[in-house]
Each structure stands twice: as structure tokens, then as C-alpha cells.
Amino acid sequence: MSYDVAFRYQLALEPGALTTIGATLHALQAAIADCRNAGLIIESDPAVILLARHLSTLCADRADDAELRHACAAQIAELRSRPMLKTLALRGVAYDEPAKRLFHSEGRSAMRRLAEALGLNDGSFDVRSNKAGPAVSGEVTLHGETIWVQMSLGPFGSDRAICFRKVQGRQDHIGERNHWAAVRELLEPDRFAARIRRDLRLPLPTPAQPRLVA
């Protein structure tokens, strides 16, 4: 079944009611969807082109390109200075696939930074991720020879989202007594690593021996 809705042509001819970027984008997206349903070529459809030009008109009186580029750069810097993992942990990621995907990506990176702060050697630990079902956050786990750390959003909130315990090897999935920490602690890996070593009574990491170069 094909569609070619006349309303979009009428709207393109008389776009006066489209006074915002959001409303115009919605009309443009609807026109593109109609084209696809009807098997028409989007690039040459007159309604799509007129609506796109109307969108350009709405944007013409906004800030110039240089100012907008500066604002984009400022937003990028602000976002990079504000860890998204903490925000995602506070708001939750259930039933939000893009947020959940970012939560796991950021979580794996945070666990690798923690492993480095703990002095774990490459190959002596695993960082794994299990997204589980849409209603839960899933888990991100760091599992070493003597330590197991897992991040998962549960009913107790972000202040008890990190569970860590001492284990006897990477096949030990039970370990000793559980300890709890907040997501914000994971974002300060050096301080959190010191707490883990203290709470689990782990020895300090052995400094790597310098290589002898002939």
C-alpha cells in the first residue's frame, strides 16, 4: 500500500503556521515519510524541498555561524567535564536503550581506569558487560585475581550501585563479604582504589620493573 498525502503539499504551499524549528522539522519528517511510503524520490519532491527552505528561513535570523560554532564548542567542553555515568546512574537507564548503551560504554571505561589505579596488569583481569533485559540496567563487572567489582543500578539508588569483594581467582564468582560504594566513588579511581585495598586488606601493587635497553 502506498501513500501520497495531499496535506503535505498544502502545508508546503502555505507554511505560515509553521513558526518554530520543531514544528517545521516535524512537518518535514512527515513529508519525507510520506514520500518513502509512496515510493517517491525524496530529493526531488516539491513539498520536501519547500519545507526544507522554510526551515532555512526560520534559522536565517538566528546567531551567525561563528557564534553558533563557539556555543557548540562550549557545550562539548561542559559535557566532557561532567561525567555522564553519574547522571545516568541518578536518572536510571531502564527502557531507554540509548542511555543504557552509554551507561555500559562509560561503565567499561570507568572499570578499566579503576583496574589501572589498582595496579592490575594487562591480562590479569576481565571487564565484562551484561545488558540483560530492558527493565533493568544490567551489570558492568571488573574481575581480577583477587578482586571483583560490579556496577548495577538497583532499588537502593546510585549510592549503593557499586558492589566489591575479595575473590580467589577469576573463576571465583562468590568471594567474601560484599562491600558497597556509590557511582561517584568509581569516578575517582585513585581514591576508590585506595579504599578497596584498605577495605579488602589487599597488598599494595608491586611497581613494574623498568626494562633494560641494550
QUIWO-V121366 format. One record per residue. N is the residue number from 1. SS is DSSP state (A for helix, B for strand, O for the rest). PHI is phi in radians with two decimals (999 if undefined). Layout:
BEGIN
[[N:SS:PHI] [N:SS:PHI]]
END
This chain:
BEGIN
[[1:O:999] [2:O:-1.94] [3:O:-2.26] [4:O:-2.66] [5:O:-1.32] [6:A:-1.20] [7:A:-1.04] [8:A:-1.18] [9:A:-1.16] [10:A:-1.10] [11:A:-1.15] [12:A:-1.18] [13:A:-1.30] [14:O:-2.28] [15:A:-1.50] [16:A:-1.01] [17:A:-1.32] [18:O:-1.58] [19:O:-1.85] [20:O:-2.21] [21:A:-1.09] [22:A:-1.08] [23:A:-1.13] [24:A:-1.20] [25:A:-1.08] [26:A:-1.08] [27:A:-1.12] [28:A:-1.16] [29:A:-1.12] [30:A:-1.16] [31:A:-1.14] [32:A:-1.12] [33:A:-1.09] [34:A:-1.10] [35:A:-1.06] [36:A:-1.10] [37:A:-1.12] [38:A:-1.53] [39:O:1.29] [40:O:-1.60] [41:O:-1.47] [42:A:-1.11] [43:A:-1.11] [44:A:-2.03] [45:O:-1.24] [46:A:-1.13] [47:A:-1.16] [48:A:-1.06] [49:A:-1.14] [50:A:-1.13] [51:A:-1.18] [52:A:-1.14] [53:A:-1.18] [54:A:-1.12] [55:A:-1.08] [56:A:-1.08] [57:A:-1.11] [58:A:-1.09] [59:A:-1.50] [60:A:-1.13] [61:O:-1.64] [62:O:-1.47] [63:O:-1.02] [64:O:-1.30] [65:A:-1.03] [66:A:-1.09] [67:A:-1.17] [68:A:-1.17] [69:A:-1.12] [70:A:-1.10] [71:A:-1.13] [72:A:-1.10] [73:A:-1.09] [74:A:-1.14] [75:A:-1.16] [76:A:-1.07] [77:A:-1.10] [78:A:-1.15] [79:A:-1.14] [80:A:-1.22] [81:A:-1.46] [82:O:-2.00] [83:O:-1.00] [84:A:-1.23] [85:A:-1.06] [86:A:-1.12] [87:A:-1.10] [88:A:-1.12] [89:A:-1.15] [90:A:-1.27] [91:A:-1.52] [92:O:1.52] [93:O:-2.25] [94:O:-1.10] [95:O:1.05] [96:O:-2.38] [97:A:-1.06] [98:A:-1.07] [99:A:-1.15] [100:A:-1.16] [101:A:-1.09] [102:A:-1.18] [103:A:-1.00] [104:A:-1.28] [105:A:-1.12] [106:A:-1.15] [107:A:-1.11] [108:A:-1.11] [109:A:-1.12] [110:A:-1.12] [111:A:-1.17] [112:A:-1.18] [113:A:-1.15] [114:A:-1.12] [115:A:-1.04] [116:A:-1.14] [117:A:-1.13] [118:O:-1.36] [119:O:1.35] [120:O:-1.32] [121:O:-1.37] [122:O:-1.00] [123:O:1.56] [124:O:-1.73] [125:B:-2.66] [126:B:-2.12] [127:B:-2.10] [128:B:-2.21] [129:B:-2.35] [130:B:-2.24] [131:O:-1.30] [132:O:0.99] [133:O:-1.45] [134:O:-1.18] [135:O:-1.47] [136:O:-2.26] [137:O:-1.42] [138:O:1.39] [139:B:-2.31] [140:B:-2.10] [141:B:-2.21] [142:B:-1.88] [143:B:-2.28] [144:B:-1.94] [145:O:-1.28] [146:O:-2.20] [147:B:-2.46] [148:B:-2.31] [149:B:-2.27] [150:B:-2.37] [151:B:-1.94] [152:O:-2.75] [153:O:-1.51] [154:O:-2.15] [155:O:-1.23] [156:O:-1.62] [157:O:1.45] [158:A:-1.23] [159:A:-1.26] [160:A:-2.26] [161:O:-1.49] [162:B:-1.90] [163:B:-2.02] [164:B:-2.44] [165:B:-2.74] [166:B:-1.49] [167:O:-2.31] [168:O:-1.98] [169:O:1.69] [170:O:-1.41] [171:O:-1.68] [172:O:-1.56] [173:O:-1.82] [174:O:-1.91] [175:O:1.19] [176:O:-1.70] [177:O:-1.12] [178:O:-1.33] [179:B:-2.16] [180:B:-2.21] [181:B:-2.61] [182:O:-1.60] [183:A:-1.03] [184:A:-1.05] [185:A:-1.21] [186:A:-1.09] [187:O:-1.40] [188:O:-2.10] [189:A:-1.03] [190:A:-1.14] [191:A:-1.18] [192:A:-1.17] [193:A:-1.07] [194:A:-1.12] [195:A:-1.15] [196:A:-1.06] [197:A:-1.07] [198:A:-1.22] [199:A:-1.17] [200:A:-1.66] [201:O:0.97] [202:O:-1.59] [203:O:-1.23] [204:O:-1.15] [205:O:-1.13] [206:O:-1.38] [207:O:-1.02] [208:O:-1.13] [209:O:-1.28] [210:O:-1.16] [211:O:-1.36] [212:O:-1.63] [213:O:-1.84] [214:O:-1.28]]
END
